[in-house]
Amino acid sequence: MLEVRALGSRYGRIPALSGIDLDVRAGELVAVVGANGAGKTTLLRTLSGVQPACGGTLRFEGRDIGRTSPRERVKLGIVQVPEGRQLFGALSVEDNLLLGAFARGAASRIDEVWALFPILHDKRAQPAGMLSGGQQQMLAIGRALMAEPTLLLLDEPSMGLAPKLVAEIFGHVAALKRRGTTVLLVDQNAQAALSIADRGYVMETGRIVDAGPAQTLLRDPRVREAYLGL
């Protein structure tokens, strides 16, 4: 579904990504793990078109999308859940979801989101800014699902959440994969991310330094020491 070759990106003169090779097959859940500052968020921003690439190729379902705008990529089915959720805090839960359907989706899909996250239905009239951190993350994911993603990009969904809520959010992500959604997940919580993934990539300073089946990476001594604290 997604084929990335020698992808690079810069912030001014400062290189942020260098020589990134990455693939995501239809129906997979692929995790990208690494420490803070490794370039994980920049990678997703470059895939969604928010951050410009400075080299390499990016193909989605066989089509070169390197020059397409973020809006066009959403229409193609590449939908990102941003780091920090970036909800419209003053708007209701329901209005935040409906905005997710603006470019591509259908408002009728809201019933699927209610079924996936019943707590959002209970709080549908509340301002998004009044939700707990875990509920806001559910809303951010639900808003992305309203755009009917072919490829869902999840950026640090565990950020700022208690361990119990992290487990709940990752349980929902695993459920999305079982329902057929293709997911590219980046997170500092390597243990949680790799535990639900099919395959994984390890990033350091803007480069991919290791890759393989998720369970193999979980058993790798270097990964266990550097990212799992074991």
N, C-alpha and C positions, 0 to 999 in steps of 0.2 A: 504493500500500500504506500509506504513512504520509503524513499531511497535518498540518502544524504551522502554526498561524496566530497571530501576535501573542503568542507564548509568553513569559512572564516568570517569573522566580524570584528569590528573595532569600535572603541569609544574615542573619537578623535584619532590621535596617533597611537593610542594604547591598545594593543591586541587583546581581545576578549575571548575569541575562539580561534583555533588553529587546526586545520586538517581534520575536521570532524567527519568520520565515517560512521553511519548509523542506518539501520534498517528496522522497519516495523511491518510485520505481516498482518493481513486482515485477521481480526479476531484475537490478536495477541494483547497481553498486558506486558509492556516493556518498562522497566524501571531504570532511571538514571540516578545514580547516587554519587555523593561526594561531599566534601566539607563546604562550609560557608565560603563563598568567593571562588568556587571551582569553575563557575560559568554555567551552572545548570539553568538558572533563570534566563540568562542571555540566550542560551540554546533555544528554549521554548519561544522566547520573544522573536528570535530570528526565524524559527519555523512558522510562526503565525504572521510574520511580516511586519511586526511593530519595530523591530530592530533590523536595520539593513545589513545584508551580507556583503562581504568584500571579496568573495571568491568562492569557488566550488560550485556544485550543482545541487539542486533540490527538486526531486520529482515526486509527485503525488498521483497515485493511480495511473502511472505512465506518462503524466503530463509535466512538462517543465514549468514550475511555478515561481522560479527565481525572481521574476519581474512583476508578479501579480501583487496587488494591494492587499492589506489585511482584510478589507471588506470582501474582496473577491475570494480570498481564501476561506472566509466564513461561508460564503455561498457554495464553495466546493465541498464543504463539510469539515474543515479544520477549525475547531472551536477550542478556545483556551479558557481555563479557569485560572485567573491570575493570582500571583502571590499576594497575600493580604486581602483577598476576596473582592475588594473594590466594589462593594454594593452601593446602591443609592439609599443612604441611610434614612432619609426623610420620607421616602416612598414606602408604601406597604409591601409586605412580602409578596402578595399577589401581583402588584404592579411591577416589581423587580423581575418576576418570572415572565410576565407578558413582554417586557422589554427584550428578554432573551430571544423571543420569537420574531423580532422586528425584521431582521435581514433575510432569514431563511426558513424559519420554523413555522409551526402552526399553533395557534393559541389552544386548539383542542388537545394538544399534548399535555396540557397542564394536569389533566386527570392522572396521567402516568406519574408525574412528579409527586402529586399528592399521595399516590399509592406507595411510592418509594420512600417518601419522607412524610409520614402522617402528621408529625409535629408541626410541619409547615402549614398544613391545612388548618390545624387548630389555631394557628397564629396568623392566618392569612391577611387579616385586617391590620395587624400591628406594623409599625414602622420597622424596617429592617435593622435600623440602628439599635433597637431595643432587644434584639435577640442575643442569646449567649454566643460565645465563640464557636461552639460546635454547631449550633443552629445556623449561624451565619455561613459556615462552611458548607452545610447542606444546601442552603439557599444558593450559594455561588455555583455549586455543582448543578443544582436544579435549573438555574438560569441558563447554563451552558447546554443542558439537555433539551431545553426548549428550542434550540437552534438545530436540533436533529443532527448531531455530529456524526460524521463517518469516522473521524479521528478526534478523540478527546485528549487535549493536552492539560494535564493537572500539575500545577506549580505549587509545591510545598503545602499540601493540604493538611499536614499535621502541625503546622507552625502555630505555636502558642497554645496548644491544646493539652489538657491533662491526659495521662496515659490511657485512662478508660475511654475518653472521647476519641483518641487516636485510633484505638482498636475498633470503635464503632464506625468511624469514617472510612477506615481501610476495609472494613467489612462491606460497606456500601460499594466501594470501588470494585472489590472482588465480585460482588453481585452484578454490577454493570457488565463486567467482562463475561460472566456466565450467560448473560442475556444477549451477548453478541457485539457489545460495543468494543471497538479497538481503542486502547488507552496507552498513552505515553505519559508516564508518571515520573516526576522528579521530586526528590525529598532528601533532606539530611538524615532522616531516620532510616538508615540503610536496612536495619533488621526488619522493620515493618514493611518497607517497600519491596524488598527482595522476597519476603515470605509469601507475598501474594502474586508475584510476577512470574511470567514464563521465562523471560530472559532479562539480563541486566547489563548495563554499562557503568563503568566507574570513571568519573571525571576528576582531573586534577589540573589546576591552572589553565583551563580552557582547552584541554586535550582529553581524548579518550585514552586511558592507560590500561584498561582491562575490559573484557567482555566475555559473556558466555551464559549458559543456563543459570537461572537465578539460584537454584540449589547448589550448583557448583561454586558460585561466588560466595554463598553463605558459608561454605566449608573451607574456602581458601584462607590459609593462615594469615596472609598479608591483609586481606580485606577484613578478616575478623579482628586483627590487631588495630588497624588504622581507622576503621569505620564502625565497628561493633563494640569496641572496648573490651574485647575478650582476649 
